[in-house]
């Protein structure tokens, strides 16, 4: 079976690239031939436009030389949605089934608050796809507003699970991801300040890029502000080191699908303080593998953080519970198994 995936460049930051980069290095077996067409890159608007245009060119070349059985599009909301329209329409014209793997996190802005004209466009595009992949039950419920339930399949994200992790971790707080309002980063200074009032300050690592200057400005007024590190967007050994050594993962996000950052923290045995958004409640059991709060609940998250800082045994116990959940439910192998079953279903539908 020949699968053509429409994906971002391997160096792009964010969850979609993280998911796809795992596919690139995975052995799908002799039964499945996967090719990748890149349609997005980091850089200026011109560089992004040229990348998209080259992606369309390579896609047409792929269809002409070795027509795929399935086109697997990875998309989000906003510009990503519009970039993928030509791939979906061309596939539809060539009668190639399309799987649209939707990674977006702000459905309310994208669809529920959209104009009637935009809603019609979204519905038209999504109806040209044989199947939509949702990352959680919540996102399936959102997408049911647009397409029939039978055309939606839930496949959660996965995490790379290290064979060995450190049991004795630093009393250190870690955040990974885009630094900005959507991820709750503007709440982090207040959360930490309130937590540290009771237990004293500990190192805080805010790893990512985005609105770092605004967060730094908020930290200027905090006594612990100078001890917060901003290592930028991290990968490879640096990322592995921070995940291994940090005891607590703080992720106060306002909108999510199925965040790779939380899955990674689980795999490395970290106790997690986060929010009840997107697929996170399916990942984290409150008071067992972490603490769940409503977005913006600074007091609640500060209290949970303080509890973890004061109780080493609780940190270890929650971290091990999170890791066990990751191993049992969110391995790469389980994820690919679900994906390949979906390929078989869509392939059979396309033949009938």
N, C-alpha and C positions, 0 to 999 in steps of 0.2 A: 504494500500500500504506500503510495507516494503522498506525503504531506508537505505542503508549502506553508511555512509560518511567516507571518508579517510581524516584524519585531523591531525594537529599538536597537541602536548601536550598542555593542557590548560595554562601552565606557560610560553610557548614560547612567545618571544617578536615579535611584528610586526603586520602588517595589517591582514594577513590570520587568525592568532589566534584570533584577535579582532573580526573579522566577525564570526568565528565559535563559539567563547565563547558566543556570543549573541544567536546563535541557541540553544546552550545547555540549556539555561535558558528560552527559548520561548516555549509556548504551541502550538504545531502544530495541536492539535485536535486529536480526536479518529480515524480519517480516515487515519492518517499517523503515521507509527511506524518508528522512527529514531534511528539507532544505530551508534556508533562512533568507528572507528578503528584508533588508533593513530600510526603514522609512523615516527614522528620526535620529537626531544626534544633538549633543550639546553645542552651543555656539551662538553666533549672531542670527538674526532673522534670515539673512541671506543664506547663511550656511545651512540652516534648517530647511529652507525652501529648496535649495539645491539637492539636499539629501532626500527630501520627499520626491522630487522629480526623478532623481536617479532610481529611487525605489520603484516608482511606477514603470520606468524603463526596464529594470531588471525583472519585474513581475511579468510584464508582457513577453519578455524573452523566455522566461521560465515556462509560461503557458504554451509558447510556440514550440520550444525544444522538447519539453518533457511534461506534458500536461498532468498536473497533480490530480489525485482522486479527491482530496479535501484541501481547502484553504483554511488555515487556522489563524485568525486575526487576533492580535492582542491590542485591546483598546481601552481608553479611559473616557472621561468626559471633557468638554471644552474642545480645544484645537485637535486633540487626538481623535475625537469622534469624526471631525470633518476630514482629517487626513486619511482616514480609513474608508471613506465613502467610495472613492474610485476602485479600490481593491474589491469591495463587496459588490459593486455594480458590475464590474468586468467579470467577476466570477459568476454572478447570476446570469449574465448574457451568455457565458460559455457553458452554463448548466453544471457548474462545479459547486458542490455543497460547501457552505461556509459555516464554520464554528466561530462565533464572536466571543472571545474570552474577555469579560468586562471587569476591569480592575479599579474603576472609579470610586470616589468616596463622597462626592457631594451631589447626590441624586436630586435633592430638593431644588438646588440652584439650576441644575442641568435640565430637569424635566418638569417637576411639579410647579415651578415658578416661571416656566418658559411661556412664550407667546403661543397662541393657537397654531400659528404657521410653523413655528419651530417644533412643536409637538407632533404635527403631521409629518414633518421631515424625519424626525427620530423614529416614529412608528414605521414609516415607509422603509427606512434603511434596515431596521431591526427585523422586519418581516421578510426581508430578502435573505436572512440567515436561517439555516436549518436548525441551528441550536445556539442558545446563549449560555455561556458558563457564568454562573453567579458564585461568589466566594462564600456566601453564608445564606441561612434561611431568611434573614432580614432583607438581603439584597434580592433574593428570589421574590419576596413579597413586593418589593418595589417594581421589579421588572414585569411582574404580572399585570401591572397597569397598562403595559404596552403590548405584550405578546401573550399567547396562550401558555398556561402552565406547562403543558406537555413539551413546549419548545425551550424549557429552561432546565438546566442540569446544575446541581451544586457540586463543585469540586474545590475544596479548600486549598489554600496555599500550603506549602511544605517547608521544612527546615532541614538544613544539613546538621546531622547530629554527631558531635565529636565522640569518639570512643571513650575517652577519659576526660574528666573535668576536675578542677580543683575543689575540694571540699572546704578547705580553709581559705575563704575569700577576704579581700579587703573590705573594710567598712567604708564603702565607696558607692556613690550613686551615679548611674549611667543613663544617658538618653542617646538614642540613635535615630537619625532621620532628618527631614527638612525642618529647619529651625524657623518657625513662624507661628502665626495665630492658629491655623487649622490644627496643628499638632499640640496646641496648648502650651507652647514654649513661653509665652508671655506670662503664664501663671506660675512657671517654675520658680522664679525668684521669691515670690510670696509663699509658695508651698514650703520651700526649703527654709526660709526665714522662720516660719512658725514651727516647723519640726525641730530646727536647731535650737530654738529657745529652751526646749526641754532637755535635749540630749547633747548639745554642743555641735559645732560644725564639723562636717566631714568633707572629703574631696567630692566635687561634682564635675562630671565630664559631660559636656554637651557636644556630641560628635555629629556633625552635619554641616550644611551651609544654608544660607537664606538670609533671614533678617537678624543676623548676629549682632549688628550694631544696636538695634533696638533693645535686645535682651541685655547687652552689656550696659546700656544706659540705665536700665532698671536695676542692674546689679550694683551700680555705683553707690547707691544709697544704702546698700546692705553691708554689714560688717564682714560677712564671709565672701563678699563679691570678688575680691582679688584671688581667692583660692579656686574659683571656677575655671576650668580649662575648656578651650575651644580648639580642638585638634583639627577641625575641618572634616570634610567627607572622608571617611576611612574605609579601607578595604584590606583584604589579605591578612598578613601577620599582625598588623597594628590593630585591626578590628578584633582578631582572635584574642590578642592579649587583653584588651579592655573587657571583652566578654568573659574571659577566664578569671580575671582578677576582681571584678566588681561584684558585690553581693546583692545590690538592689537595682532594679530597672524601673525608672520613673517615666511614664508615658501618658501624659494627661490630655490625650487627643480629643478633638471635638467631632471629627468625621473620619471614618475608616471603612475599608472593605474587610480584608483579612491581613492585618499588618505583618509583613515579614520580620520587622524589628522585634515584635513581641514573640513571634515563633522562635527567633534566634535566641532571645533571652531565656526562653523556656528550655531550649536544647542545652544551654550552658548552665542550667541549674540556678537561675537567679530568682529571688523573690520579687514579685512584680506589683507595682502600684499603678493602676490605669483606670480607664473609664468604660462605661457600658455603652459602647457605640459599635456599629457594624458587627463583625464576627467575633469581637473580643470576648463577649460573655460565653461563647462556645469554647474558647481557649482557656479562660481563667475561671476557676471556681472560687467564689468569694470566701475568704477566710481559710481556704485550703491551699491553693497554689498562688494566691495573691489577694489583693484588695481591689474591689470594683467600686467606682463612684460615678456620680453624674458629672458630665463635663462642666467645668467651672467651679466645682465644689472644692475650693482651695482649703477650707477648714478640714474637710473630711480626708483629703489626700495628705494633708500635713499631719493629721493625727495618725494615719496608717503608716506614714513614713517614720514618724517618731517611734511607733510601736516596734517596727522592724529594727530601728537603730538601737533600741534599748534591749532587744532580746535576740541574742545570737542563735539560740536554739530554734526560735520561730523562723528566723531567716533561712537556716539550713533546711528545716522541715518543709517550708513552702517551696524553696528552690528545688528540692528533690521531687516534690509532688508535681511541679511544673515540668521538670525534665521527664518524669515518667509518662506524663500525658503526651509530651512531644514524641517520645519513642514509640508509644503505643498507637498513636493516631495520626501523626503528621510527618512521617518519614517520606523521603523522596520516592521510595519504592511504592508505598501505598498510593501516593499521589499519581504516579505514572500508571499504575495499574488501573485506576479509575479513568484516566485520560485515554488509555488504549481501548478500554471497553466502550467509551463514547465514540472513538474513531470507528470501531467496528459497527456500532449501531448506525451512525450517520452514513458510513460507506454502504451498508446494506439498504438503507432507505434510498440512497441515490441510485442504486441499481434497479430498484423496484418501481 
